[in-house]
């Protein structure tokens, strides 16, 4: 009787621990996906910002050139 109770209690604890482990793995995987997505979107945003800055600099160069050397 006592050994049966002990066995059931142990199985219950093992099941609880398995559930905790599964939850942690799911949370860890979700966090990793979020970090990758955040990193990807940050990199894409930085690349877009860099392109926009390059275009703005180019436009400014053209305006400066034309204002100094263009037809008057």
PDB file with SEQRES, HELIX, SHEET and CRYST1 records, atoms N, CA, C and O in Angstrom:
SEQRES   1 A   72  UNK UNK UNK UNK UNK UNK UNK UNK UNK UNK UNK UNK UNK          
SEQRES   2 A   72  UNK UNK UNK UNK UNK UNK UNK UNK UNK UNK UNK UNK UNK          
SEQRES   3 A   72  UNK UNK UNK UNK UNK UNK UNK UNK UNK UNK UNK UNK UNK          
SEQRES   4 A   72  UNK UNK UNK UNK UNK UNK UNK UNK UNK UNK UNK UNK UNK          
SEQRES   5 A   72  UNK UNK UNK UNK UNK UNK UNK UNK UNK UNK UNK UNK UNK          
SEQRES   6 A   72  UNK UNK UNK UNK UNK UNK UNK                                  
HELIX    1 AA1 UNK A    2  UNK A   69  1                                  68    
CRYST1    1.000    1.000    1.000  90.00  90.00  90.00 P 1           1          
ATOM      1  N   UNK A   1       0.825  -1.199   0.000  1.00  0.00           N  
ATOM      2  CA  UNK A   1       0.000   0.000   0.000  1.00  0.00           C  
ATOM      3  C   UNK A   1       0.866   1.258   0.000  1.00  0.00           C  
ATOM      4  O   UNK A   1       0.645   2.165  -0.803  1.00  0.00           O  
ATOM      5  N   UNK A   2       1.832   1.313   0.883  1.00  0.00           N  
ATOM      6  CA  UNK A   2       2.701   2.478   0.970  1.00  0.00           C  
ATOM      7  C   UNK A   2       3.549   2.617  -0.288  1.00  0.00           C  
ATOM      8  O   UNK A   2       3.728   3.724  -0.797  1.00  0.00           O  
ATOM      9  N   UNK A   3       4.068   1.508  -0.789  1.00  0.00           N  
ATOM     10  CA  UNK A   3       4.891   1.559  -1.995  1.00  0.00           C  
ATOM     11  C   UNK A   3       4.047   1.989  -3.201  1.00  0.00           C  
ATOM     12  O   UNK A   3       4.556   2.664  -4.096  1.00  0.00           O  
ATOM     13  N   UNK A   4       2.782   1.611  -3.235  1.00  0.00           N  
ATOM     14  CA  UNK A   4       1.885   2.017  -4.311  1.00  0.00           C  
ATOM     15  C   UNK A   4       1.651   3.531  -4.270  1.00  0.00           C  
ATOM     16  O   UNK A   4       1.661   4.189  -5.311  1.00  0.00           O  
ATOM     17  N   UNK A   5       1.443   4.077  -3.085  1.00  0.00           N  
ATOM     18  CA  UNK A   5       1.270   5.522  -2.938  1.00  0.00           C  
ATOM     19  C   UNK A   5       2.537   6.255  -3.365  1.00  0.00           C  
ATOM     20  O   UNK A   5       2.481   7.279  -4.047  1.00  0.00           O  
ATOM     21  N   UNK A   6       3.667   5.718  -2.956  1.00  0.00           N  
ATOM     22  CA  UNK A   6       4.948   6.330  -3.298  1.00  0.00           C  
ATOM     23  C   UNK A   6       5.159   6.317  -4.820  1.00  0.00           C  
ATOM     24  O   UNK A   6       5.625   7.299  -5.397  1.00  0.00           O  
ATOM     25  N   UNK A   7       4.811   5.199  -5.456  1.00  0.00           N  
ATOM     26  CA  UNK A   7       4.966   5.071  -6.899  1.00  0.00           C  
ATOM     27  C   UNK A   7       4.068   6.072  -7.628  1.00  0.00           C  
ATOM     28  O   UNK A   7       4.507   6.723  -8.576  1.00  0.00           O  
ATOM     29  N   UNK A   8       2.822   6.196  -7.191  1.00  0.00           N  
ATOM     30  CA  UNK A   8       1.880   7.140  -7.807  1.00  0.00           C  
ATOM     31  C   UNK A   8       2.357   8.579  -7.606  1.00  0.00           C  
ATOM     32  O   UNK A   8       2.285   9.398  -8.522  1.00  0.00           O  
ATOM     33  N   UNK A   9       2.839   8.873  -6.414  1.00  0.00           N  
ATOM     34  CA  UNK A   9       3.343  10.217  -6.132  1.00  0.00           C  
ATOM     35  C   UNK A   9       4.550  10.533  -7.020  1.00  0.00           C  
ATOM     36  O   UNK A   9       4.663  11.635  -7.557  1.00  0.00           O  
ATOM     37  N   UNK A  10       5.423   9.582  -7.164  1.00  0.00           N  
ATOM     38  CA  UNK A  10       6.607   9.777  -8.006  1.00  0.00           C  
ATOM     39  C   UNK A  10       6.213   9.989  -9.468  1.00  0.00           C  
ATOM     40  O   UNK A  10       6.767  10.859 -10.140  1.00  0.00           O  
ATOM     41  N   UNK A  11       5.256   9.195  -9.961  1.00  0.00           N  
ATOM     42  CA  UNK A  11       4.795   9.370 -11.339  1.00  0.00           C  
ATOM     43  C   UNK A  11       4.164  10.752 -11.532  1.00  0.00           C  
ATOM     44  O   UNK A  11       4.375  11.401 -12.556  1.00  0.00           O  
ATOM     45  N   UNK A  12       3.404  11.182 -10.560  1.00  0.00           N  
ATOM     46  CA  UNK A  12       2.780  12.502 -10.623  1.00  0.00           C  
ATOM     47  C   UNK A  12       3.836  13.594 -10.691  1.00  0.00           C  
ATOM     48  O   UNK A  12       3.721  14.529 -11.483  1.00  0.00           O  
ATOM     49  N   UNK A  13       4.858  13.473  -9.864  1.00  0.00           N  
ATOM     50  CA  UNK A  13       5.937  14.464  -9.876  1.00  0.00           C  
ATOM     51  C   UNK A  13       6.687  14.450 -11.202  1.00  0.00           C  
ATOM     52  O   UNK A  13       7.071  15.505 -11.706  1.00  0.00           O  
ATOM     53  N   UNK A  14       6.898  13.275 -11.767  1.00  0.00           N  
ATOM     54  CA  UNK A  14       7.576  13.179 -13.057  1.00  0.00           C  
ATOM     55  C   UNK A  14       6.743  13.841 -14.161  1.00  0.00           C  
ATOM     56  O   UNK A  14       7.286  14.534 -15.021  1.00  0.00           O  
ATOM     57  N   UNK A  15       5.443  13.627 -14.131  1.00  0.00           N  
ATOM     58  CA  UNK A  15       4.557  14.237 -15.126  1.00  0.00           C  
ATOM     59  C   UNK A  15       4.574  15.760 -14.984  1.00  0.00           C  
ATOM     60  O   UNK A  15       4.628  16.481 -15.980  1.00  0.00           O  
ATOM     61  N   UNK A  16       4.528  16.244 -13.736  1.00  0.00           N  
ATOM     62  CA  UNK A  16       4.580  17.687 -13.509  1.00  0.00           C  
ATOM     63  C   UNK A  16       5.885  18.262 -14.051  1.00  0.00           C  
ATOM     64  O   UNK A  16       5.888  19.309 -14.699  1.00  0.00           O  
ATOM     65  N   UNK A  17       6.992  17.572 -13.783  1.00  0.00           N  
ATOM     66  CA  UNK A  17       8.291  18.047 -14.248  1.00  0.00           C  
ATOM     67  C   UNK A  17       8.367  18.048 -15.773  1.00  0.00           C  
ATOM     68  O   UNK A  17       8.934  18.966 -16.365  1.00  0.00           O  
ATOM     69  N   UNK A  18       7.800  17.027 -16.407  1.00  0.00           N  
ATOM     70  CA  UNK A  18       7.773  16.971 -17.875  1.00  0.00           C  
ATOM     71  C   UNK A  18       6.985  18.157 -18.440  1.00  0.00           C  
ATOM     72  O   UNK A  18       7.389  18.767 -19.430  1.00  0.00           O  
ATOM     73  N   UNK A  19       5.861  18.473 -17.802  1.00  0.00           N  
ATOM     74  CA  UNK A  19       5.047  19.611 -18.250  1.00  0.00           C  
ATOM     75  C   UNK A  19       5.812  20.926 -18.096  1.00  0.00           C  
ATOM     76  O   UNK A  19       5.753  21.795 -18.966  1.00  0.00           O  
ATOM     77  N   UNK A  20       6.524  21.060 -16.987  1.00  0.00           N  
ATOM     78  CA  UNK A  20       7.322  22.264 -16.772  1.00  0.00           C  
ATOM     79  C   UNK A  20       8.412  22.356 -17.844  1.00  0.00           C  
ATOM     80  O   UNK A  20       8.642  23.426 -18.408  1.00  0.00           O  
ATOM     81  N   UNK A  21       9.076  21.241 -18.122  1.00  0.00           N  
ATOM     82  CA  UNK A  21      10.128  21.227 -19.137  1.00  0.00           C  
ATOM     83  C   UNK A  21       9.574  21.578 -20.518  1.00  0.00           C  
ATOM     84  O   UNK A  21      10.194  22.344 -21.255  1.00  0.00           O  
ATOM     85  N   UNK A  22       8.413  21.026 -20.872  1.00  0.00           N  
ATOM     86  CA  UNK A  22       7.798  21.330 -22.164  1.00  0.00           C  
ATOM     87  C   UNK A  22       7.485  22.816 -22.270  1.00  0.00           C  
ATOM     88  O   UNK A  22       7.729  23.439 -23.303  1.00  0.00           O  
ATOM     89  N   UNK A  23       6.944  23.376 -21.195  1.00  0.00           N  
ATOM     90  CA  UNK A  23       6.597  24.796 -21.182  1.00  0.00           C  
ATOM     91  C   UNK A  23       7.848  25.646 -21.354  1.00  0.00           C  
ATOM     92  O   UNK A  23       7.839  26.623 -22.103  1.00  0.00           O  
ATOM     93  N   UNK A  24       8.915  25.280 -20.669  1.00  0.00           N  
ATOM     94  CA  UNK A  24      10.167  26.029 -20.801  1.00  0.00           C  
ATOM     95  C   UNK A  24      10.717  25.942 -22.215  1.00  0.00           C  
ATOM     96  O   UNK A  24      11.196  26.940 -22.754  1.00  0.00           O  
ATOM     97  N   UNK A  25      10.654  24.757 -22.824  1.00  0.00           N  
ATOM     98  CA  UNK A  25      11.161  24.611 -24.191  1.00  0.00           C  
ATOM     99  C   UNK A  25      10.343  25.452 -25.156  1.00  0.00           C  
ATOM    100  O   UNK A  25      10.898  26.099 -26.043  1.00  0.00           O  
ATOM    101  N   UNK A  26       9.004  25.445 -24.984  1.00  0.00           N  
ATOM    102  CA  UNK A  26       8.145  26.247 -25.849  1.00  0.00           C  
ATOM    103  C   UNK A  26       8.465  27.728 -25.698  1.00  0.00           C  
ATOM    104  O   UNK A  26       8.577  28.459 -26.682  1.00  0.00           O  
ATOM    105  N   UNK A  27       8.611  28.156 -24.436  1.00  0.00           N  
ATOM    106  CA  UNK A  27       8.911  29.560 -24.167  1.00  0.00           C  
ATOM    107  C   UNK A  27      10.263  29.935 -24.764  1.00  0.00           C  
ATOM    108  O   UNK A  27      10.413  31.004 -25.356  1.00  0.00           O  
ATOM    109  N   UNK A  28      11.237  29.060 -24.608  1.00  0.00           N  
ATOM    110  CA  UNK A  28      12.573  29.311 -25.138  1.00  0.00           C  
ATOM    111  C   UNK A  28      12.539  29.419 -26.657  1.00  0.00           C  
ATOM    112  O   UNK A  28      13.159  30.317 -27.227  1.00  0.00           O  
ATOM    113  N   UNK A  29      11.823  28.516 -27.316  1.00  0.00           N  
ATOM    114  CA  UNK A  29      11.719  28.551 -28.779  1.00  0.00           C  
ATOM    115  C   UNK A  29      11.014  29.822 -29.230  1.00  0.00           C  
ATOM    116  O   UNK A  29      11.421  30.446 -30.210  1.00  0.00           O  
ATOM    117  N   UNK A  30       9.956  30.209 -28.519  1.00  0.00           N  
ATOM    118  CA  UNK A  30       9.216  31.415 -28.869  1.00  0.00           C  
ATOM    119  C   UNK A  30      10.106  32.643 -28.708  1.00  0.00           C  
ATOM    120  O   UNK A  30      10.096  33.538 -29.553  1.00  0.00           O  
ATOM    121  N   UNK A  31      10.879  32.685 -27.618  1.00  0.00           N  
ATOM    122  CA  UNK A  31      11.774  33.809 -27.377  1.00  0.00           C  
ATOM    123  C   UNK A  31      12.835  33.885 -28.460  1.00  0.00           C  
ATOM    124  O   UNK A  31      13.167  34.973 -28.930  1.00  0.00           O  
ATOM    125  N   UNK A  32      13.372  32.728 -28.861  1.00  0.00           N  
ATOM    126  CA  UNK A  32      14.378  32.717 -29.914  1.00  0.00           C  
ATOM    127  C   UNK A  32      13.804  33.252 -31.215  1.00  0.00           C  
ATOM    128  O   UNK A  32      14.454  34.036 -31.906  1.00  0.00           O  
ATOM    129  N   UNK A  33      12.589  32.833 -31.554  1.00  0.00           N  
ATOM    130  CA  UNK A  33      11.943  33.321 -32.778  1.00  0.00           C  
ATOM    131  C   UNK A  33      11.729  34.822 -32.709  1.00  0.00           C  
ATOM    132  O   UNK A  33      11.933  35.529 -33.696  1.00  0.00           O  
ATOM    133  N   UNK A  34      11.320  35.309 -31.546  1.00  0.00           N  
ATOM    134  CA  UNK A  34      11.121  36.745 -31.394  1.00  0.00           C  
ATOM    135  C   UNK A  34      12.423  37.501 -31.590  1.00  0.00           C  
ATOM    136  O   UNK A  34      12.448  38.549 -32.235  1.00  0.00           O  
ATOM    137  N   UNK A  35      13.515  36.963 -31.027  1.00  0.00           N  
ATOM    138  CA  UNK A  35      14.802  37.628 -31.150  1.00  0.00           C  
ATOM    139  C   UNK A  35      15.266  37.655 -32.600  1.00  0.00           C  
ATOM    140  O   UNK A  35      15.781  38.670 -33.069  1.00  0.00           O  
ATOM    141  N   UNK A  36      15.087  36.558 -33.304  1.00  0.00           N  
ATOM    142  CA  UNK A  36      15.481  36.503 -34.715  1.00  0.00           C  
ATOM    143  C   UNK A  36      14.644  37.487 -35.515  1.00  0.00           C  
ATOM    144  O   UNK A  36      15.180  38.227 -36.340  1.00  0.00           O  
ATOM    145  N   UNK A  37      13.342  37.506 -35.282  1.00  0.00           N  
ATOM    146  CA  UNK A  37      12.461  38.420 -35.996  1.00  0.00           C  
ATOM    147  C   UNK A  37      12.832  39.863 -35.690  1.00  0.00           C  
ATOM    148  O   UNK A  37      12.888  40.703 -36.589  1.00  0.00           O  
ATOM    149  N   UNK A  38      13.080  40.141 -34.433  1.00  0.00           N  
ATOM    150  CA  UNK A  38      13.440  41.499 -34.039  1.00  0.00           C  
ATOM    151  C   UNK A  38      14.758  41.895 -34.701  1.00  0.00           C  
ATOM    152  O   UNK A  38      14.890  43.008 -35.210  1.00  0.00           O  
ATOM    153  N   UNK A  39      15.731  40.984 -34.694  1.00  0.00           N  
ATOM    154  CA  UNK A  39      17.029  41.254 -35.305  1.00  0.00           C  
ATOM    155  C   UNK A  39      16.873  41.469 -36.807  1.00  0.00           C  
ATOM    156  O   UNK A  39      17.465  42.389 -37.372  1.00  0.00           O  
ATOM    157  N   UNK A  40      16.073  40.617 -37.453  1.00  0.00           N  
ATOM    158  CA  UNK A  40      15.856  40.733 -38.895  1.00  0.00           C  
ATOM    159  C   UNK A  40      15.205  42.060 -39.242  1.00  0.00           C  
ATOM    160  O   UNK A  40      15.637  42.751 -40.165  1.00  0.00           O  
ATOM    161  N   UNK A  41      14.169  42.408 -38.502  1.00  0.00           N  
ATOM    162  CA  UNK A  41      13.465  43.648 -38.812  1.00  0.00           C  
ATOM    163  C   UNK A  41      14.354  44.855 -38.516  1.00  0.00           C  
ATOM    164  O   UNK A  41      14.278  45.866 -39.214  1.00  0.00           O  
ATOM    165  N   UNK A  42      15.193  44.756 -37.488  1.00  0.00           N  
ATOM    166  CA  UNK A  42      16.109  45.847 -37.176  1.00  0.00           C  
ATOM    167  C   UNK A  42      17.134  45.993 -38.289  1.00  0.00           C  
ATOM    168  O   UNK A  42      17.428  47.109 -38.718  1.00  0.00           O  
ATOM    169  N   UNK A  43      17.676  44.887 -38.757  1.00  0.00           N  
ATOM    170  CA  UNK A  43      18.657  44.933 -39.836  1.00  0.00           C  
ATOM    171  C   UNK A  43      18.033  45.476 -41.114  1.00  0.00           C  
ATOM    172  O   UNK A  43      18.645  46.288 -41.808  1.00  0.00           O  
ATOM    173  N   UNK A  44      16.827  45.038 -41.428  1.00  0.00           N  
ATOM    174  CA  UNK A  44      16.135  45.527 -42.618  1.00  0.00           C  
ATOM    175  C   UNK A  44      15.863  47.025 -42.498  1.00  0.00           C  
ATOM    176  O   UNK A  44      16.003  47.767 -43.470  1.00  0.00           O  
ATOM    177  N   UNK A  45      15.480  47.457 -41.315  1.00  0.00           N  
ATOM    178  CA  UNK A  45      15.203  48.874 -41.102  1.00  0.00           C  
ATOM    179  C   UNK A  45      16.481  49.683 -41.242  1.00  0.00           C  
ATOM    180  O   UNK A  45      16.479  50.757 -41.844  1.00  0.00           O  
ATOM    181  N   UNK A  46      17.583  49.166 -40.682  1.00  0.00           N  
ATOM    182  CA  UNK A  46      18.857  49.874 -40.800  1.00  0.00           C  
ATOM    183  C   UNK A  46      19.292  49.953 -42.258  1.00  0.00           C  
ATOM    184  O   UNK A  46      19.793  50.987 -42.699  1.00  0.00           O  
ATOM    185  N   UNK A  47      19.106  48.870 -43.007  1.00  0.00           N  
ATOM    186  CA  UNK A  47      19.468  48.869 -44.423  1.00  0.00           C  
ATOM    187  C   UNK A  47      18.618  49.882 -45.189  1.00  0.00           C  
ATOM    188  O   UNK A  47      19.128  50.609 -46.041  1.00  0.00           O  
ATOM    189  N   UNK A  48      17.324  49.926 -44.884  1.00  0.00           N  
ATOM    190  CA  UNK A  48      16.428  50.882 -45.530  1.00  0.00           C  
ATOM    191  C   UNK A  48      16.822  52.312 -45.170  1.00  0.00           C  
ATOM    192  O   UNK A  48      16.824  53.193 -46.030  1.00  0.00           O  
ATOM    193  N   UNK A  49      17.154  52.540 -43.902  1.00  0.00           N  
ATOM    194  CA  UNK A  49      17.582  53.871 -43.474  1.00  0.00           C  
ATOM    195  C   UNK A  49      18.864  54.282 -44.193  1.00  0.00           C  
ATOM    196  O   UNK A  49      19.024  55.438 -44.586  1.00  0.00           O  
ATOM    197  N   UNK A  50      19.772  53.324 -44.360  1.00  0.00           N  
ATOM    198  CA  UNK A  50      21.039  53.607 -45.042  1.00  0.00           C  
ATOM    199  C   UNK A  50      20.790  53.978 -46.505  1.00  0.00           C  
ATOM    200  O   UNK A  50      21.398  54.920 -47.014  1.00  0.00           O  
ATOM    201  N   UNK A  51      19.910  53.252 -47.181  1.00  0.00           N  
ATOM    202  CA  UNK A  51      19.581  53.563 -48.575  1.00  0.00           C  
ATOM    203  C   UNK A  51      18.971  54.955 -48.682  1.00  0.00           C  
ATOM    204  O   UNK A  51      19.310  55.731 -49.576  1.00  0.00           O  
ATOM    205  N   UNK A  52      18.070  55.256 -47.761  1.00  0.00           N  
ATOM    206  CA  UNK A  52      17.398  56.552 -47.783  1.00  0.00           C  
ATOM    207  C   UNK A  52      18.417  57.668 -47.530  1.00  0.00           C  
ATOM    208  O   UNK A  52      18.358  58.718 -48.170  1.00  0.00           O  
ATOM    209  N   UNK A  53      19.333  57.448 -46.617  1.00  0.00           N  
ATOM    210  CA  UNK A  53      20.370  58.438 -46.330  1.00  0.00           C  
ATOM    211  C   UNK A  53      21.270  58.638 -47.547  1.00  0.00           C  
ATOM    212  O   UNK A  53      21.632  59.768 -47.873  1.00  0.00           O  
ATOM    213  N   UNK A  54      21.634  57.543 -48.217  1.00  0.00           N  
ATOM    214  CA  UNK A  54      22.466  57.630 -49.417  1.00  0.00           C  
ATOM    215  C   UNK A  54      21.763  58.434 -50.506  1.00  0.00           C  
ATOM    216  O   UNK A  54      22.388  59.269 -51.160  1.00  0.00           O  
ATOM    217  N   UNK A  55      20.479  58.191 -50.704  1.00  0.00           N  
ATOM    218  CA  UNK A  55      19.713  58.941 -51.711  1.00  0.00           C  
ATOM    219  C   UNK A  55      19.655  60.425 -51.358  1.00  0.00           C  
ATOM    220  O   UNK A  55      19.795  61.286 -52.227  1.00  0.00           O  
ATOM    221  N   UNK A  56      19.447  60.712 -50.074  1.00  0.00           N  
ATOM    222  CA  UNK A  56      19.369  62.110 -49.640  1.00  0.00           C  
ATOM    223  C   UNK A  56      20.702  62.812 -49.866  1.00  0.00           C  
ATOM    224  O   UNK A  56      20.729  63.954 -50.323  1.00  0.00           O  
ATOM    225  N   UNK A  57      21.805  62.142 -49.551  1.00  0.00           N  
ATOM    226  CA  UNK A  57      23.128  62.730 -49.761  1.00  0.00           C  
ATOM    227  C   UNK A  57      23.370  62.987 -51.246  1.00  0.00           C  
ATOM    228  O   UNK A  57      23.898  64.031 -51.631  1.00  0.00           O  
ATOM    229  N   UNK A  58      22.977  62.025 -52.069  1.00  0.00           N  
ATOM    230  CA  UNK A  58      23.147  62.178 -53.509  1.00  0.00           C  
ATOM    231  C   UNK A  58      22.335  63.367 -54.028  1.00  0.00           C  
ATOM    232  O   UNK A  58      22.835  64.159 -54.826  1.00  0.00           O  
ATOM    233  N   UNK A  59      21.128  63.488 -53.591  1.00  0.00           N  
ATOM    234  CA  UNK A  59      20.282  64.611 -54.005  1.00  0.00           C  
ATOM    235  C   UNK A  59      20.891  65.934 -53.559  1.00  0.00           C  
ATOM    236  O   UNK A  59      20.893  66.905 -54.316  1.00  0.00           O  
ATOM    237  N   UNK A  60      21.400  65.974 -52.355  1.00  0.00           N  
ATOM    238  CA  UNK A  60      22.011  67.198 -51.847  1.00  0.00           C  
ATOM    239  C   UNK A  60      23.247  67.561 -52.674  1.00  0.00           C  
ATOM    240  O   UNK A  60      23.464  68.733 -52.984  1.00  0.00           O  
ATOM    241  N   UNK A  61      24.048  66.568 -53.028  1.00  0.00           N  
ATOM    242  CA  UNK A  61      25.224  66.821 -53.869  1.00  0.00           C  
ATOM    243  C   UNK A  61      24.823  67.430 -55.208  1.00  0.00           C  
ATOM    244  O   UNK A  61      25.445  68.382 -55.679  1.00  0.00           O  
ATOM    245  N   UNK A  62      23.780  66.874 -55.816  1.00  0.00           N  
ATOM    246  CA  UNK A  62      23.316  67.386 -57.109  1.00  0.00           C  
ATOM    247  C   UNK A  62      22.831  68.830 -56.973  1.00  0.00           C  
ATOM    248  O   UNK A  62      23.162  69.682 -57.798  1.00  0.00           O  
ATOM    249  N   UNK A  63      22.055  69.094 -55.941  1.00  0.00           N  
ATOM    250  CA  UNK A  63      21.541  70.449 -55.719  1.00  0.00           C  
ATOM    251  C   UNK A  63      22.698  71.419 -55.500  1.00  0.00           C  
ATOM    252  O   UNK A  63      22.701  72.516 -56.058  1.00  0.00           O  
ATOM    253  N   UNK A  64      23.685  71.020 -54.685  1.00  0.00           N  
ATOM    254  CA  UNK A  64      24.834  71.890 -54.420  1.00  0.00           C  
ATOM    255  C   UNK A  64      25.624  72.138 -55.704  1.00  0.00           C  
ATOM    256  O   UNK A  64      26.039  73.264 -55.977  1.00  0.00           O  
ATOM    257  N   UNK A  65      25.827  71.089 -56.481  1.00  0.00           N  
ATOM    258  CA  UNK A  65      26.574  71.228 -57.732  1.00  0.00           C  
ATOM    259  C   UNK A  65      25.857  72.186 -58.683  1.00  0.00           C  
ATOM    260  O   UNK A  65      26.464  73.099 -59.242  1.00  0.00           O  
ATOM    261  N   UNK A  66      24.553  71.959 -58.853  1.00  0.00           N  
ATOM    262  CA  UNK A  66      23.802  72.802 -59.780  1.00  0.00           C  
ATOM    263  C   UNK A  66      23.716  74.250 -59.300  1.00  0.00           C  
ATOM    264  O   UNK A  66      23.721  75.180 -60.107  1.00  0.00           O  
ATOM    265  N   UNK A  67      23.639  74.434 -57.988  1.00  0.00           N  
ATOM    266  CA  UNK A  67      23.551  75.812 -57.480  1.00  0.00           C  
ATOM    267  C   UNK A  67      24.881  76.553 -57.668  1.00  0.00           C  
ATOM    268  O   UNK A  67      24.900  77.774 -57.822  1.00  0.00           O  
ATOM    269  N   UNK A  68      25.986  75.810 -57.654  1.00  0.00           N  
ATOM    270  CA  UNK A  68      27.292  76.450 -57.842  1.00  0.00           C  
ATOM    271  C   UNK A  68      27.666  76.540 -59.323  1.00  0.00           C  
ATOM    272  O   UNK A  68      28.206  77.558 -59.755  1.00  0.00           O  
ATOM    273  N   UNK A  69      27.393  75.510 -60.096  1.00  0.00           N  
ATOM    274  CA  UNK A  69      27.902  75.427 -61.466  1.00  0.00           C  
ATOM    275  C   UNK A  69      26.818  75.358 -62.529  1.00  0.00           C  
ATOM    276  O   UNK A  69      27.141  75.290 -63.715  1.00  0.00           O  
ATOM    277  N   UNK A  70      25.605  75.372 -62.168  1.00  0.00           N  
ATOM    278  CA  UNK A  70      24.524  75.226 -63.144  1.00  0.00           C  
ATOM    279  C   UNK A  70      24.298  76.511 -63.910  1.00  0.00           C  
ATOM    280  O   UNK A  70      24.896  77.545 -63.613  1.00  0.00           O  
ATOM    281  N   UNK A  71      23.432  76.432 -64.893  1.00  0.00           N  
ATOM    282  CA  UNK A  71      23.150  77.632 -65.689  1.00  0.00           C  
ATOM    283  C   UNK A  71      22.415  78.674 -64.852  1.00  0.00           C  
ATOM    284  O   UNK A  71      21.532  78.354 -64.056  1.00  0.00           O  
ATOM    285  N   UNK A  72      22.802  79.908 -65.054  1.00  0.00           N  
ATOM    286  CA  UNK A  72      22.166  80.998 -64.312  1.00  0.00           C  
ATOM    287  C   UNK A  72      21.330  81.839 -65.204  1.00  0.00           C  
ATOM    288  O   UNK A  72      20.719  82.806 -64.748  1.00  0.00           O  
TER     289      UNK A  72                                                      
END                                                                             
